[in-house]
Amino acid sequence: MSKDRLELLQGTLDMLILKSLDLEPMHGFGISVRIRQMSQEVLQVEQGSLYPALYRLENRGWIRSKWGVSENNRKAKFYELTAAGRKQLGLERENWERLSTAINLVMGMA
């Protein structure tokens, strides 16, 4: 890993996936690209982490999937938020704000 990239805290990947699906359904590769773009190239999600997380979120009922055709005309599984996933994203955002505020307090940045 390069010094410009950061490792994700345990549990934050789910939140980032939910956020990336907030606007529109996407396939797995698109989700990883969106997270990288939204983080200004700092966060990179590897397939070995992404797909188990997608299966976990689908099992929890926070996302659903269906097969479709990608922009390069290939068969791909597309994921979208469910109503429960939108609610969970709100909870994740609240928890993240509390956690980051607390860490900033400890680090003397608040």
Beta strands, then each sheet from edge to edge (+ up, - down):
strand 1: 26-27
strand 2: 63-69
strand 3: 75-81
sheet 1: 1+ 3- 2+
end
